[in-house]
Amino acid sequence: MAKFVPALDIHAIAPEDRQRLQIGQWVYASDPSAKGRFYGSTGAHDVVAWLGNARAWRRKQGGMPAYFRTIRDYGRSLTGRLPYAPQGHNF
């Protein structure tokens, strides 16, 4: 199984290499202070749940977990990849 690495600049990774990133890997887009979780890539499109957007969901029903779940499910629908989920965890 692949291991997580420190947050990566997603713009510095070739599109074909993005498809090999582990689901849930922390990434950023040029600015290391603005992180997000990677949930898949089709080659043309990347699915990332940005932490700043998740914070905006705090007051909505379901809060931040609902945001991450929504983006994760969207990533699954595009790529067909399932993230690793330790037993007893539902990301």
PyMOL Python script that loads the backbone (N, CA, C, O; Angstrom):
from pymol import cmd

cmd.read_pdbstr("""\
ATOM      1  N   MET A   1       0.843  -1.171   0.000  1.00  0.00           N
ATOM      2  CA  MET A   1       0.000   0.000   0.000  1.00  0.00           C
ATOM      3  C   MET A   1       0.890   1.236   0.000  1.00  0.00           C
ATOM      4  O   MET A   1       1.925   1.267   0.666  1.00  0.00           O
ATOM      5  N   ALA A   2       0.486   2.237  -0.740  1.00  0.00           N
ATOM      6  CA  ALA A   2       1.223   3.491  -0.808  1.00  0.00           C
ATOM      7  C   ALA A   2       1.152   4.210   0.534  1.00  0.00           C
ATOM      8  O   ALA A   2       0.196   4.054   1.292  1.00  0.00           O
ATOM      9  N   LYS A   3       2.163   4.984   0.802  1.00  0.00           N
ATOM     10  CA  LYS A   3       2.183   5.771   2.030  1.00  0.00           C
ATOM     11  C   LYS A   3       1.984   7.233   1.689  1.00  0.00           C
ATOM     12  O   LYS A   3       2.359   7.704   0.615  1.00  0.00           O
ATOM     13  N   PHE A   4       1.382   7.934   2.633  1.00  0.00           N
ATOM     14  CA  PHE A   4       1.222   9.368   2.453  1.00  0.00           C
ATOM     15  C   PHE A   4       2.585  10.033   2.584  1.00  0.00           C
ATOM     16  O   PHE A   4       3.444   9.567   3.333  1.00  0.00           O
ATOM     17  N   VAL A   5       2.774  11.108   1.865  1.00  0.00           N
ATOM     18  CA  VAL A   5       3.994  11.905   1.923  1.00  0.00           C
ATOM     19  C   VAL A   5       3.581  13.318   2.337  1.00  0.00           C
ATOM     20  O   VAL A   5       2.393  13.638   2.318  1.00  0.00           O
ATOM     21  N   PRO A   6       4.545  14.171   2.711  1.00  0.00           N
ATOM     22  CA  PRO A   6       4.163  15.548   3.029  1.00  0.00           C
ATOM     23  C   PRO A   6       3.401  16.176   1.859  1.00  0.00           C
ATOM     24  O   PRO A   6       3.527  15.732   0.717  1.00  0.00           O
ATOM     25  N   ALA A   7       2.624  17.194   2.149  1.00  0.00           N
ATOM     26  CA  ALA A   7       1.791  17.854   1.135  1.00  0.00           C
ATOM     27  C   ALA A   7       2.610  18.191  -0.108  1.00  0.00           C
ATOM     28  O   ALA A   7       3.751  18.642  -0.014  1.00  0.00           O
ATOM     29  N   LEU A   8       2.009  17.965  -1.266  1.00  0.00           N
ATOM     30  CA  LEU A   8       2.662  18.169  -2.562  1.00  0.00           C
ATOM     31  C   LEU A   8       2.023  19.329  -3.310  1.00  0.00           C
ATOM     32  O   LEU A   8       0.829  19.589  -3.158  1.00  0.00           O
ATOM     33  N   ASP A   9       2.815  20.025  -4.115  1.00  0.00           N
ATOM     34  CA  ASP A   9       2.275  21.058  -5.009  1.00  0.00           C
ATOM     35  C   ASP A   9       1.688  20.346  -6.221  1.00  0.00           C
ATOM     36  O   ASP A   9       2.428  19.808  -7.043  1.00  0.00           O
ATOM     37  N   ILE A  10       0.379  20.341  -6.334  1.00  0.00           N
ATOM     38  CA  ILE A  10      -0.290  19.598  -7.403  1.00  0.00           C
ATOM     39  C   ILE A  10       0.052  20.160  -8.783  1.00  0.00           C
ATOM     40  O   ILE A  10      -0.001  19.436  -9.777  1.00  0.00           O
ATOM     41  N   HIS A  11       0.404  21.448  -8.851  1.00  0.00           N
ATOM     42  CA  HIS A  11       0.785  22.044 -10.133  1.00  0.00           C
ATOM     43  C   HIS A  11       2.150  21.553 -10.604  1.00  0.00           C
ATOM     44  O   HIS A  11       2.456  21.625 -11.794  1.00  0.00           O
ATOM     45  N   ALA A  12       2.972  21.056  -9.680  1.00  0.00           N
ATOM     46  CA  ALA A  12       4.312  20.590 -10.024  1.00  0.00           C
ATOM     47  C   ALA A  12       4.326  19.121 -10.441  1.00  0.00           C
ATOM     48  O   ALA A  12       5.382  18.589 -10.784  1.00  0.00           O
ATOM     49  N   ILE A  13       3.183  18.467 -10.417  1.00  0.00           N
ATOM     50  CA  ILE A  13       3.093  17.037 -10.742  1.00  0.00           C
ATOM     51  C   ILE A  13       2.471  16.887 -12.122  1.00  0.00           C
ATOM     52  O   ILE A  13       1.444  17.499 -12.417  1.00  0.00           O
ATOM     53  N   ALA A  14       3.091  16.078 -12.958  1.00  0.00           N
ATOM     54  CA  ALA A  14       2.561  15.827 -14.301  1.00  0.00           C
ATOM     55  C   ALA A  14       1.179  15.171 -14.198  1.00  0.00           C
ATOM     56  O   ALA A  14       0.944  14.382 -13.283  1.00  0.00           O
ATOM     57  N   PRO A  15       0.258  15.485 -15.126  1.00  0.00           N
ATOM     58  CA  PRO A  15      -1.100  14.922 -15.069  1.00  0.00           C
ATOM     59  C   PRO A  15      -1.121  13.390 -14.964  1.00  0.00           C
ATOM     60  O   PRO A  15      -1.946  12.837 -14.237  1.00  0.00           O
ATOM     61  N   GLU A  16      -0.236  12.711 -15.671  1.00  0.00           N
ATOM     62  CA  GLU A  16      -0.243  11.243 -15.596  1.00  0.00           C
ATOM     63  C   GLU A  16       0.228  10.746 -14.229  1.00  0.00           C
ATOM     64  O   GLU A  16      -0.162   9.660 -13.799  1.00  0.00           O
ATOM     65  N   ASP A  17       1.068  11.536 -13.540  1.00  0.00           N
ATOM     66  CA  ASP A  17       1.511  11.158 -12.196  1.00  0.00           C
ATOM     67  C   ASP A  17       0.445  11.465 -11.149  1.00  0.00           C
ATOM     68  O   ASP A  17       0.388  10.795 -10.117  1.00  0.00           O
ATOM     69  N   ARG A  18      -0.391  12.456 -11.394  1.00  0.00           N
ATOM     70  CA  ARG A  18      -1.473  12.781 -10.454  1.00  0.00           C
ATOM     71  C   ARG A  18      -2.423  11.607 -10.299  1.00  0.00           C
ATOM     72  O   ARG A  18      -2.971  11.389  -9.219  1.00  0.00           O
ATOM     73  N   GLN A  19      -2.619  10.856 -11.364  1.00  0.00           N
ATOM     74  CA  GLN A  19      -3.538   9.716 -11.309  1.00  0.00           C
ATOM     75  C   GLN A  19      -3.024   8.628 -10.382  1.00  0.00           C
ATOM     76  O   GLN A  19      -3.787   7.752  -9.975  1.00  0.00           O
ATOM     77  N   ARG A  20      -1.724   8.673 -10.039  1.00  0.00           N
ATOM     78  CA  ARG A  20      -1.148   7.671  -9.146  1.00  0.00           C
ATOM     79  C   ARG A  20      -1.077   8.135  -7.696  1.00  0.00           C
ATOM     80  O   ARG A  20      -0.657   7.375  -6.824  1.00  0.00           O
ATOM     81  N   LEU A  21      -1.486   9.381  -7.426  1.00  0.00           N
ATOM     82  CA  LEU A  21      -1.489   9.858  -6.042  1.00  0.00           C
ATOM     83  C   LEU A  21      -2.479   9.054  -5.217  1.00  0.00           C
ATOM     84  O   LEU A  21      -3.514   8.611  -5.715  1.00  0.00           O
ATOM     85  N   GLN A  22      -2.144   8.877  -3.963  1.00  0.00           N
ATOM     86  CA  GLN A  22      -3.038   8.162  -3.056  1.00  0.00           C
ATOM     87  C   GLN A  22      -4.243   9.039  -2.736  1.00  0.00           C
ATOM     88  O   GLN A  22      -4.105  10.238  -2.493  1.00  0.00           O
ATOM     89  N   ILE A  23      -5.424   8.429  -2.739  1.00  0.00           N
ATOM     90  CA  ILE A  23      -6.640   9.138  -2.361  1.00  0.00           C
ATOM     91  C   ILE A  23      -6.496   9.606  -0.911  1.00  0.00           C
ATOM     92  O   ILE A  23      -6.125   8.830  -0.030  1.00  0.00           O
ATOM     93  N   GLY A  24      -6.795  10.884  -0.680  1.00  0.00           N
ATOM     94  CA  GLY A  24      -6.672  11.455   0.656  1.00  0.00           C
ATOM     95  C   GLY A  24      -5.355  12.183   0.889  1.00  0.00           C
ATOM     96  O   GLY A  24      -5.166  12.801   1.936  1.00  0.00           O
ATOM     97  N   GLN A  25      -4.435  12.116  -0.086  1.00  0.00           N
ATOM     98  CA  GLN A  25      -3.144  12.801   0.032  1.00  0.00           C
ATOM     99  C   GLN A  25      -3.356  14.309   0.128  1.00  0.00           C
ATOM    100  O   GLN A  25      -4.134  14.877  -0.639  1.00  0.00           O
ATOM    101  N   TRP A  26      -2.667  14.959   1.068  1.00  0.00           N
ATOM    102  CA  TRP A  26      -2.736  16.409   1.178  1.00  0.00           C
ATOM    103  C   TRP A  26      -1.950  17.030   0.034  1.00  0.00           C
ATOM    104  O   TRP A  26      -0.826  16.616  -0.251  1.00  0.00           O
ATOM    105  N   VAL A  27      -2.540  18.021  -0.619  1.00  0.00           N
ATOM    106  CA  VAL A  27      -1.910  18.740  -1.723  1.00  0.00           C
ATOM    107  C   VAL A  27      -2.150  20.239  -1.529  1.00  0.00           C
ATOM    108  O   VAL A  27      -2.953  20.652  -0.693  1.00  0.00           O
ATOM    109  N   TYR A  28      -1.442  21.032  -2.314  1.00  0.00           N
ATOM    110  CA  TYR A  28      -1.694  22.468  -2.367  1.00  0.00           C
ATOM    111  C   TYR A  28      -1.453  22.922  -3.799  1.00  0.00           C
ATOM    112  O   TYR A  28      -0.826  22.214  -4.587  1.00  0.00           O
ATOM    113  N   ALA A  29      -1.952  24.100  -4.130  1.00  0.00           N
ATOM    114  CA  ALA A  29      -1.813  24.647  -5.480  1.00  0.00           C
ATOM    115  C   ALA A  29      -0.963  25.910  -5.401  1.00  0.00           C
ATOM    116  O   ALA A  29      -1.485  27.019  -5.296  1.00  0.00           O
ATOM    117  N   SER A  30       0.330  25.730  -5.453  1.00  0.00           N
ATOM    118  CA  SER A  30       1.330  26.802  -5.411  1.00  0.00           C
ATOM    119  C   SER A  30       1.524  27.419  -4.027  1.00  0.00           C
ATOM    120  O   SER A  30       2.650  27.782  -3.689  1.00  0.00           O
ATOM    121  N   ASP A  31       0.487  27.551  -3.223  1.00  0.00           N
ATOM    122  CA  ASP A  31       0.574  28.164  -1.897  1.00  0.00           C
ATOM    123  C   ASP A  31       0.465  27.081  -0.820  1.00  0.00           C
ATOM    124  O   ASP A  31      -0.622  26.552  -0.592  1.00  0.00           O
ATOM    125  N   PRO A  32       1.583  26.742  -0.151  1.00  0.00           N
ATOM    126  CA  PRO A  32       1.557  25.661   0.846  1.00  0.00           C
ATOM    127  C   PRO A  32       0.604  25.897   2.017  1.00  0.00           C
ATOM    128  O   PRO A  32       0.260  24.952   2.726  1.00  0.00           O
ATOM    129  N   SER A  33       0.177  27.131   2.229  1.00  0.00           N
ATOM    130  CA  SER A  33      -0.740  27.388   3.345  1.00  0.00           C
ATOM    131  C   SER A  33      -2.193  27.065   2.980  1.00  0.00           C
ATOM    132  O   SER A  33      -3.048  27.013   3.864  1.00  0.00           O
ATOM    133  N   ALA A  34      -2.483  26.850   1.702  1.00  0.00           N
ATOM    134  CA  ALA A  34      -3.848  26.545   1.243  1.00  0.00           C
ATOM    135  C   ALA A  34      -3.892  25.084   0.801  1.00  0.00           C
ATOM    136  O   ALA A  34      -3.701  24.768  -0.373  1.00  0.00           O
ATOM    137  N   LYS A  35      -4.148  24.206   1.761  1.00  0.00           N
ATOM    138  CA  LYS A  35      -4.103  22.768   1.488  1.00  0.00           C
ATOM    139  C   LYS A  35      -5.478  22.200   1.166  1.00  0.00           C
ATOM    140  O   LYS A  35      -6.512  22.791   1.480  1.00  0.00           O
ATOM    141  N   GLY A  36      -5.453  21.034   0.530  1.00  0.00           N
ATOM    142  CA  GLY A  36      -6.670  20.298   0.225  1.00  0.00           C
ATOM    143  C   GLY A  36      -6.360  18.815   0.178  1.00  0.00           C
ATOM    144  O   GLY A  36      -5.195  18.419   0.125  1.00  0.00           O
ATOM    145  N   ARG A  37      -7.395  18.000   0.198  1.00  0.00           N
ATOM    146  CA  ARG A  37      -7.228  16.542   0.106  1.00  0.00           C
ATOM    147  C   ARG A  37      -7.545  16.103  -1.309  1.00  0.00           C
ATOM    148  O   ARG A  37      -8.590  16.451  -1.859  1.00  0.00           O
ATOM    149  N   PHE A  38      -6.641  15.339  -1.893  1.00  0.00           N
ATOM    150  CA  PHE A  38      -6.767  14.839  -3.251  1.00  0.00           C
ATOM    151  C   PHE A  38      -7.733  13.654  -3.263  1.00  0.00           C
ATOM    152  O   PHE A  38      -7.596  12.724  -2.468  1.00  0.00           O
ATOM    153  N   TYR A  39      -8.717  13.695  -4.180  1.00  0.00           N
ATOM    154  CA  TYR A  39      -9.690  12.604  -4.273  1.00  0.00           C
ATOM    155  C   TYR A  39      -9.790  11.997  -5.659  1.00  0.00           C
ATOM    156  O   TYR A  39     -10.725  11.244  -5.930  1.00  0.00           O
ATOM    157  N   GLY A  40      -8.858  12.301  -6.540  1.00  0.00           N
ATOM    158  CA  GLY A  40      -8.837  11.629  -7.825  1.00  0.00           C
ATOM    159  C   GLY A  40      -8.515  12.548  -8.974  1.00  0.00           C
ATOM    160  O   GLY A  40      -8.558  13.773  -8.853  1.00  0.00           O
ATOM    161  N   SER A  41      -8.186  11.921 -10.108  1.00  0.00           N
ATOM    162  CA  SER A  41      -7.861  12.661 -11.316  1.00  0.00           C
ATOM    163  C   SER A  41      -8.274  11.836 -12.516  1.00  0.00           C
ATOM    164  O   SER A  41      -8.081  10.621 -12.552  1.00  0.00           O
ATOM    165  N   THR A  42      -8.841  12.508 -13.489  1.00  0.00           N
ATOM    166  CA  THR A  42      -9.197  11.835 -14.736  1.00  0.00           C
ATOM    167  C   THR A  42      -8.138  12.078 -15.799  1.00  0.00           C
ATOM    168  O   THR A  42      -8.253  11.580 -16.919  1.00  0.00           O
ATOM    169  N   GLY A  43      -7.114  12.835 -15.455  1.00  0.00           N
ATOM    170  CA  GLY A  43      -6.115  13.244 -16.419  1.00  0.00           C
ATOM    171  C   GLY A  43      -6.391  14.665 -16.869  1.00  0.00           C
ATOM    172  O   GLY A  43      -5.475  15.481 -16.969  1.00  0.00           O
ATOM    173  N   ALA A  44      -7.643  14.958 -17.139  1.00  0.00           N
ATOM    174  CA  ALA A  44      -8.039  16.308 -17.544  1.00  0.00           C
ATOM    175  C   ALA A  44      -8.537  17.119 -16.345  1.00  0.00           C
ATOM    176  O   ALA A  44      -8.444  18.346 -16.345  1.00  0.00           O
ATOM    177  N   HIS A  45      -9.061  16.440 -15.333  1.00  0.00           N
ATOM    178  CA  HIS A  45      -9.653  17.113 -14.179  1.00  0.00           C
ATOM    179  C   HIS A  45      -9.113  16.484 -12.903  1.00  0.00           C
ATOM    180  O   HIS A  45      -8.965  15.266 -12.809  1.00  0.00           O
ATOM    181  N   ASP A  46      -8.821  17.333 -11.922  1.00  0.00           N
ATOM    182  CA  ASP A  46      -8.408  16.876 -10.601  1.00  0.00           C
ATOM    183  C   ASP A  46      -9.532  17.167  -9.627  1.00  0.00           C
ATOM    184  O   ASP A  46     -10.185  18.207  -9.719  1.00  0.00           O
ATOM    185  N   VAL A  47      -9.760  16.255  -8.694  1.00  0.00           N
ATOM    186  CA  VAL A  47     -10.779  16.449  -7.664  1.00  0.00           C
ATOM    187  C   VAL A  47     -10.055  16.630  -6.336  1.00  0.00           C
ATOM    188  O   VAL A  47      -9.414  15.709  -5.830  1.00  0.00           O
ATOM    189  N   VAL A  48     -10.170  17.842  -5.780  1.00  0.00           N
ATOM    190  CA  VAL A  48      -9.515  18.177  -4.520  1.00  0.00           C
ATOM    191  C   VAL A  48     -10.536  18.870  -3.627  1.00  0.00           C
ATOM    192  O   VAL A  48     -11.240  19.781  -4.060  1.00  0.00           O
ATOM    193  N   ALA A  49     -10.606  18.430  -2.386  1.00  0.00           N
ATOM    194  CA  ALA A  49     -11.458  19.095  -1.390  1.00  0.00           C
ATOM    195  C   ALA A  49     -10.570  20.097  -0.659  1.00  0.00           C
ATOM    196  O   ALA A  49      -9.737  19.719   0.164  1.00  0.00           O
ATOM    197  N   TRP A  50     -10.756  21.372  -0.967  1.00  0.00           N
ATOM    198  CA  TRP A  50      -9.921  22.421  -0.389  1.00  0.00           C
ATOM    199  C   TRP A  50     -10.376  22.749   1.016  1.00  0.00           C
ATOM    200  O   TRP A  50     -11.570  22.914   1.268  1.00  0.00           O
ATOM    201  N   LEU A  51      -9.423  22.845   1.934  1.00  0.00           N
ATOM    202  CA  LEU A  51      -9.719  23.093   3.336  1.00  0.00           C
ATOM    203  C   LEU A  51     -10.460  24.415   3.538  1.00  0.00           C
ATOM    204  O   LEU A  51     -11.345  24.501   4.390  1.00  0.00           O
ATOM    205  N   GLY A  52     -10.111  25.440   2.768  1.00  0.00           N
ATOM    206  CA  GLY A  52     -10.807  26.727   2.871  1.00  0.00           C
ATOM    207  C   GLY A  52     -12.280  26.601   2.534  1.00  0.00           C
ATOM    208  O   GLY A  52     -13.123  27.210   3.192  1.00  0.00           O
ATOM    209  N   ASN A  53     -12.597  25.814   1.512  1.00  0.00           N
ATOM    210  CA  ASN A  53     -14.001  25.586   1.156  1.00  0.00           C
ATOM    211  C   ASN A  53     -14.711  24.783   2.244  1.00  0.00           C
ATOM    212  O   ASN A  53     -15.876  25.035   2.553  1.00  0.00           O
ATOM    213  N   ALA A  54     -13.998  23.816   2.821  1.00  0.00           N
ATOM    214  CA  ALA A  54     -14.598  22.997   3.877  1.00  0.00           C
ATOM    215  C   ALA A  54     -14.971  23.853   5.084  1.00  0.00           C
ATOM    216  O   ALA A  54     -16.009  23.632   5.708  1.00  0.00           O
ATOM    217  N   ARG A  55     -14.131  24.823   5.411  1.00  0.00           N
ATOM    218  CA  ARG A  55     -14.425  25.701   6.553  1.00  0.00           C
ATOM    219  C   ARG A  55     -15.702  26.493   6.324  1.00  0.00           C
ATOM    220  O   ARG A  55     -16.424  26.796   7.274  1.00  0.00           O
ATOM    221  N   ALA A  56     -15.984  26.829   5.078  1.00  0.00           N
ATOM    222  CA  ALA A  56     -17.215  27.566   4.755  1.00  0.00           C
ATOM    223  C   ALA A  56     -18.459  26.708   5.001  1.00  0.00           C
ATOM    224  O   ALA A  56     -19.561  27.239   5.140  1.00  0.00           O
ATOM    225  N   TRP A  57     -18.288  25.401   5.056  1.00  0.00           N
ATOM    226  CA  TRP A  57     -19.414  24.482   5.285  1.00  0.00           C
ATOM    227  C   TRP A  57     -19.689  24.246   6.761  1.00  0.00           C
ATOM    228  O   TRP A  57     -20.632  23.530   7.098  1.00  0.00           O
ATOM    229  N   ARG A  58     -18.897  24.825   7.647  1.00  0.00           N
ATOM    230  CA  ARG A  58     -19.052  24.563   9.080  1.00  0.00           C
ATOM    231  C   ARG A  58     -20.468  24.793   9.581  1.00  0.00           C
ATOM    232  O   ARG A  58     -20.970  24.036  10.411  1.00  0.00           O
ATOM    233  N   ARG A  59     -21.108  25.836   9.078  1.00  0.00           N
ATOM    234  CA  ARG A  59     -22.442  26.180   9.567  1.00  0.00           C
ATOM    235  C   ARG A  59     -23.557  25.469   8.807  1.00  0.00           C
ATOM    236  O   ARG A  59     -24.721  25.552   9.198  1.00  0.00           O
ATOM    237  N   LYS A  60     -23.218  24.783   7.744  1.00  0.00           N
ATOM    238  CA  LYS A  60     -24.237  24.064   6.973  1.00  0.00           C
ATOM    239  C   LYS A  60     -24.507  22.711   7.613  1.00  0.00           C
ATOM    240  O   LYS A  60     -23.706  22.219   8.409  1.00  0.00           O
ATOM    241  N   GLN A  61     -25.624  22.124   7.265  1.00  0.00           N
ATOM    242  CA  GLN A  61     -25.979  20.831   7.823  1.00  0.00           C
ATOM    243  C   GLN A  61     -24.933  19.797   7.433  1.00  0.00           C
ATOM    244  O   GLN A  61     -24.623  19.636   6.253  1.00  0.00           O
ATOM    245  N   GLY A  62     -24.398  19.109   8.403  1.00  0.00           N
ATOM    246  CA  GLY A  62     -23.379  18.099   8.166  1.00  0.00           C
ATOM    247  C   GLY A  62     -21.969  18.640   8.315  1.00  0.00           C
ATOM    248  O   GLY A  62     -21.032  17.868   8.518  1.00  0.00           O
ATOM    249  N   GLY A  63     -21.800  19.952   8.219  1.00  0.00           N
ATOM    250  CA  GLY A  63     -20.517  20.597   8.441  1.00  0.00           C
ATOM    251  C   GLY A  63     -19.406  20.123   7.517  1.00  0.00           C
ATOM    252  O   GLY A  63     -19.646  19.664   6.401  1.00  0.00           O
ATOM    253  N   MET A  64     -18.176  20.251   8.022  1.00  0.00           N
ATOM    254  CA  MET A  64     -17.005  19.901   7.231  1.00  0.00           C
ATOM    255  C   MET A  64     -16.997  18.441   6.794  1.00  0.00           C
ATOM    256  O   MET A  64     -16.623  18.162   5.655  1.00  0.00           O
ATOM    257  N   PRO A  65     -17.393  17.489   7.652  1.00  0.00           N
ATOM    258  CA  PRO A  65     -17.411  16.098   7.194  1.00  0.00           C
ATOM    259  C   PRO A  65     -18.304  15.897   5.966  1.00  0.00           C
ATOM    260  O   PRO A  65     -17.980  15.100   5.086  1.00  0.00           O
ATOM    261  N   ALA A  66     -19.425  16.619   5.910  1.00  0.00           N
ATOM    262  CA  ALA A  66     -20.319  16.497   4.756  1.00  0.00           C
ATOM    263  C   ALA A  66     -19.647  17.022   3.489  1.00  0.00           C
ATOM    264  O   ALA A  66     -19.823  16.453   2.412  1.00  0.00           O
ATOM    265  N   TYR A  67     -18.877  18.108   3.613  1.00  0.00           N
ATOM    266  CA  TYR A  67     -18.158  18.646   2.460  1.00  0.00           C
ATOM    267  C   TYR A  67     -17.145  17.626   1.937  1.00  0.00           C
ATOM    268  O   TYR A  67     -17.114  17.333   0.741  1.00  0.00           O
ATOM    269  N   PHE A  68     -16.313  17.083   2.841  1.00  0.00           N
ATOM    270  CA  PHE A  68     -15.307  16.110   2.412  1.00  0.00           C
ATOM    271  C   PHE A  68     -15.968  14.863   1.818  1.00  0.00           C
ATOM    272  O   PHE A  68     -15.475  14.314   0.832  1.00  0.00           O
ATOM    273  N   ARG A  69     -17.058  14.424   2.398  1.00  0.00           N
ATOM    274  CA  ARG A  69     -17.773  13.251   1.895  1.00  0.00           C
ATOM    275  C   ARG A  69     -18.331  13.513   0.497  1.00  0.00           C
ATOM    276  O   ARG A  69     -18.258  12.648  -0.376  1.00  0.00           O
ATOM    277  N   THR A  70     -18.889  14.710   0.283  1.00  0.00           N
ATOM    278  CA  THR A  70     -19.447  15.066  -1.021  1.00  0.00           C
ATOM    279  C   THR A  70     -18.372  15.080  -2.100  1.00  0.00           C
ATOM    280  O   THR A  70     -18.571  14.533  -3.184  1.00  0.00           O
ATOM    281  N   ILE A  71     -17.236  15.702  -1.807  1.00  0.00           N
ATOM    282  CA  ILE A  71     -16.149  15.777  -2.781  1.00  0.00           C
ATOM    283  C   ILE A  71     -15.548  14.387  -3.009  1.00  0.00           C
ATOM    284  O   ILE A  71     -15.228  14.032  -4.144  1.00  0.00           O
ATOM    285  N   ARG A  72     -15.395  13.606  -1.948  1.00  0.00           N
ATOM    286  CA  ARG A  72     -14.877  12.237  -2.088  1.00  0.00           C
ATOM    287  C   ARG A  72     -15.771  11.416  -2.999  1.00  0.00           C
ATOM    288  O   ARG A  72     -15.282  10.720  -3.889  1.00  0.00           O
ATOM    289  N   ASP A  73     -17.070  11.492  -2.784  1.00  0.00           N
ATOM    290  CA  ASP A  73     -18.008  10.727  -3.606  1.00  0.00           C
ATOM    291  C   ASP A  73     -17.978  11.184  -5.063  1.00  0.00           C
ATOM    292  O   ASP A  73     -18.102  10.365  -5.974  1.00  0.00           O
ATOM    293  N   TYR A  74     -17.815  12.486  -5.283  1.00  0.00           N
ATOM    294  CA  TYR A  74     -17.697  12.996  -6.642  1.00  0.00           C
ATOM    295  C   TYR A  74     -16.431  12.449  -7.307  1.00  0.00           C
ATOM    296  O   TYR A  74     -16.455  12.043  -8.469  1.00  0.00           O
ATOM    297  N   GLY A  75     -15.335  12.444  -6.562  1.00  0.00           N
ATOM    298  CA  GLY A  75     -14.094  11.877  -7.086  1.00  0.00           C
ATOM    299  C   GLY A  75     -14.242  10.411  -7.445  1.00  0.00           C
ATOM    300  O   GLY A  75     -13.738   9.962  -8.475  1.00  0.00           O
ATOM    301  N   ARG A  76     -14.930   9.668  -6.601  1.00  0.00           N
ATOM    302  CA  ARG A  76     -15.184   8.246  -6.893  1.00  0.00           C
ATOM    303  C   ARG A  76     -15.999   8.089  -8.163  1.00  0.00           C
ATOM    304  O   ARG A  76     -15.738   7.190  -8.962  1.00  0.00           O
ATOM    305  N   SER A  77     -16.989   8.959  -8.356  1.00  0.00           N
ATOM    306  CA  SER A  77     -17.854   8.832  -9.528  1.00  0.00           C
ATOM    307  C   SER A  77     -17.075   9.095 -10.816  1.00  0.00           C
ATOM    308  O   SER A  77     -17.399   8.524 -11.857  1.00  0.00           O
ATOM    309  N   LEU A  78     -16.059   9.945 -10.757  1.00  0.00           N
ATOM    310  CA  LEU A  78     -15.267  10.243 -11.946  1.00  0.00           C
ATOM    311  C   LEU A  78     -14.214   9.183 -12.231  1.00  0.00           C
ATOM    312  O   LEU A  78     -13.961   8.844 -13.387  1.00  0.00           O
ATOM    313  N   THR A  79     -13.608   8.665 -11.179  1.00  0.00           N
ATOM    314  CA  THR A  79     -12.444   7.809 -11.358  1.00  0.00           C
ATOM    315  C   THR A  79     -12.700   6.336 -11.094  1.00  0.00           C
ATOM    316  O   THR A  79     -11.964   5.484 -11.591  1.00  0.00           O
ATOM    317  N   GLY A  80     -13.722   6.025 -10.325  1.00  0.00           N
ATOM    318  CA  GLY A  80     -13.978   4.635  -9.972  1.00  0.00           C
ATOM    319  C   GLY A  80     -13.019   4.108  -8.922  1.00  0.00           C
ATOM    320  O   GLY A  80     -13.060   2.922  -8.595  1.00  0.00           O
ATOM    321  N   ARG A  81     -12.144   4.975  -8.379  1.00  0.00           N
ATOM    322  CA  ARG A  81     -11.178   4.552  -7.363  1.00  0.00           C
ATOM    323  C   ARG A  81     -11.793   4.664  -5.982  1.00  0.00           C
ATOM    324  O   ARG A  81     -12.530   5.609  -5.697  1.00  0.00           O
ATOM    325  N   LEU A  82     -11.493   3.709  -5.133  1.00  0.00           N
ATOM    326  CA  LEU A  82     -11.958   3.741  -3.761  1.00  0.00           C
ATOM    327  C   LEU A  82     -10.791   4.067  -2.844  1.00  0.00           C
ATOM    328  O   LEU A  82      -9.720   3.477  -2.980  1.00  0.00           O
ATOM    329  N   PRO A  83     -10.977   4.995  -1.914  1.00  0.00           N
ATOM    330  CA  PRO A  83      -9.887   5.298  -0.995  1.00  0.00           C
ATOM    331  C   PRO A  83      -9.715   4.186   0.021  1.00  0.00           C
ATOM    332  O   PRO A  83     -10.647   3.429   0.290  1.00  0.00           O
ATOM    333  N   TYR A  84      -8.535   4.091   0.577  1.00  0.00           N
ATOM    334  CA  TYR A  84      -8.270   3.171   1.663  1.00  0.00           C
ATOM    335  C   TYR A  84      -8.968   3.706   2.893  1.00  0.00           C
ATOM    336  O   TYR A  84      -8.769   4.866   3.255  1.00  0.00           O
ATOM    337  N   ALA A  85      -9.769   2.906   3.534  1.00  0.00           N
ATOM    338  CA  ALA A  85     -10.449   3.324   4.756  1.00  0.00           C
ATOM    339  C   ALA A  85     -10.201   2.266   5.821  1.00  0.00           C
ATOM    340  O   ALA A  85     -10.706   1.148   5.708  1.00  0.00           O
ATOM    341  N   PRO A  86      -9.429   2.600   6.858  1.00  0.00           N
ATOM    342  CA  PRO A  86      -9.208   1.629   7.927  1.00  0.00           C
ATOM    343  C   PRO A  86     -10.527   1.176   8.516  1.00  0.00           C
ATOM    344  O   PRO A  86     -11.497   1.934   8.551  1.00  0.00           O
ATOM    345  N   GLN A  87     -10.558  -0.057   8.975  1.00  0.00           N
ATOM    346  CA  GLN A  87     -11.800  -0.606   9.521  1.00  0.00           C
ATOM    347  C   GLN A  87     -12.321   0.292  10.639  1.00  0.00           C
ATOM    348  O   GLN A  87     -11.583   0.681  11.545  1.00  0.00           O
ATOM    349  N   GLY A  88     -13.594   0.605  10.551  1.00  0.00           N
ATOM    350  CA  GLY A  88     -14.229   1.449  11.554  1.00  0.00           C
ATOM    351  C   GLY A  88     -14.199   2.930  11.230  1.00  0.00           C
ATOM    352  O   GLY A  88     -14.729   3.737  11.994  1.00  0.00           O
ATOM    353  N   HIS A  89     -13.587   3.305  10.107  1.00  0.00           N
ATOM    354  CA  HIS A  89     -13.538   4.706   9.704  1.00  0.00           C
ATOM    355  C   HIS A  89     -14.333   4.905   8.435  1.00  0.00           C
ATOM    356  O   HIS A  89     -14.273   4.089   7.516  1.00  0.00           O
ATOM    357  N   ASN A  90     -15.065   5.976   8.391  1.00  0.00           N
ATOM    358  CA  ASN A  90     -15.819   6.338   7.186  1.00  0.00           C
ATOM    359  C   ASN A  90     -15.435   7.755   6.817  1.00  0.00           C
ATOM    360  O   ASN A  90     -15.951   8.712   7.395  1.00  0.00           O
ATOM    361  N   PHE A  91     -14.546   7.895   5.874  1.00  0.00           N
ATOM    362  CA  PHE A  91     -14.041   9.226   5.500  1.00  0.00           C
ATOM    363  C   PHE A  91     -15.045   9.976   4.686  1.00  0.00           C
ATOM    364  O   PHE A  91     -14.791  11.111   4.284  1.00  0.00           O
TER     365      PHE A  91
END
""", "prot")
cmd.dss("prot")
cmd.show_as("cartoon", "prot")
cmd.util.cbc("prot")
cmd.orient("prot")
